Amino acid sequence: MLGKEFFIYFFLGLITLLFAMNFLSIRMYKVSQEKKNKYRTIFNYFYGLFFLFVGFRRLYINEDNEDLIFGILHLLFGIIILILNYKDKLHPKSS
């Protein structure tokens, strides 16, 4: 069973993460739209690669093939994100 200390440290880590995310989101208001699009593109490439990695891991590392459908879905989702990001279809329309 997990101890009381684990939940205290987990909660403090979660609060710290939320404060950092809030600070960064407030700072992003001052950044130009070109930089925001650049950051968004980099994030989407990592996001697509992460889903590809999870999909390959679910397909090839699990011996019992219980995650076959989810592995295929992760692979497809990662490929779709990478293709859409490459074609610049994931950027919001600027008005």
C-alpha positions as CSV (number, residue, x, y, z in Angstrom):
1,M,0.0,0.0,0.0
2,L,1.2,3.5,-0.7
3,G,2.1,5.6,2.4
4,K,0.9,8.9,3.5
5,E,4.2,10.6,2.5
6,F,3.7,9.5,-1.1
7,F,0.4,11.3,-1.4
8,I,1.8,14.5,0.3
9,Y,4.8,14.6,-2.2
10,F,2.5,13.8,-5.1
11,F,0.1,16.6,-4.1
12,L,3.0,19.1,-3.7
13,G,4.4,18.1,-7.1
14,L,1.0,18.5,-8.7
15,I,0.6,21.9,-7.2
16,T,4.1,22.9,-8.3
17,L,3.3,21.7,-11.9
18,L,0.0,23.7,-11.9
19,F,1.8,26.9,-10.8
20,A,4.5,26.4,-13.5
21,M,1.8,25.8,-16.2
22,N,-0.1,28.9,-15.1
23,F,3.1,31.0,-15.1
24,L,4.0,29.9,-18.6
25,S,0.5,30.4,-20.0
26,I,0.5,34.0,-18.6
27,R,3.9,34.6,-20.2
28,M,2.7,33.3,-23.5
29,Y,0.3,36.3,-23.9
30,K,3.3,38.5,-24.5
31,V,4.9,36.3,-27.2
32,S,4.3,37.0,-30.9
33,Q,2.0,34.8,-33.0
34,E,4.9,33.5,-35.0
35,K,6.7,32.2,-31.9
36,K,3.5,30.6,-30.7
37,N,3.1,28.8,-34.0
38,K,6.7,27.6,-33.8
39,Y,6.2,26.3,-30.2
40,R,2.9,24.7,-31.2
41,T,4.6,22.9,-34.2
42,I,7.4,21.6,-32.0
43,F,4.9,20.4,-29.4
44,N,2.8,18.6,-32.1
45,Y,5.8,16.8,-33.5
46,F,6.7,15.5,-30.0
47,Y,3.0,14.6,-29.4
48,G,2.9,12.6,-32.6
49,L,6.2,10.9,-31.9
50,F,5.0,10.0,-28.4
51,F,1.9,8.4,-29.8
52,L,3.9,6.5,-32.3
53,F,6.2,5.3,-29.5
54,V,3.3,4.2,-27.4
55,G,1.7,2.4,-30.3
56,F,4.9,0.5,-31.2
57,R,5.4,-0.4,-27.6
58,R,1.9,-1.8,-27.2
59,L,2.2,-3.8,-30.4
60,Y,5.7,-5.3,-30.1
61,I,6.7,-5.4,-26.5
62,N,3.5,-7.0,-25.1
63,E,3.7,-10.7,-25.7
64,D,0.1,-11.6,-25.1
65,N,-1.3,-9.1,-27.7
66,E,-4.0,-7.8,-25.4
67,D,-3.4,-4.2,-26.5
68,L,-3.4,-4.9,-30.3
69,I,-6.4,-2.5,-31.0
70,F,-5.1,0.3,-28.8
71,G,-1.6,-0.1,-30.3
72,I,-3.0,0.3,-33.8
73,L,-5.1,3.3,-32.8
74,H,-2.1,5.0,-31.1
75,L,0.0,4.4,-34.3
76,L,-2.7,5.8,-36.5
77,F,-3.3,8.8,-34.3
78,G,0.5,9.5,-34.2
79,I,0.8,9.2,-37.9
80,I,-2.2,11.5,-38.5
81,I,-0.8,14.1,-36.1
82,L,2.6,14.1,-37.8
83,I,1.1,14.3,-41.3
84,L,-1.3,17.2,-40.4
85,N,1.5,19.0,-38.6
86,Y,3.8,18.6,-41.6
87,K,1.1,20.0,-43.9
88,D,0.4,22.9,-41.5
89,K,-3.2,21.9,-40.9
90,L,-3.0,22.1,-37.1
91,H,-2.5,25.8,-36.9
92,P,-5.5,27.9,-36.0
93,K,-6.7,30.4,-38.6
94,S,-5.4,33.9,-37.9
95,S,-8.0,36.6,-38.3
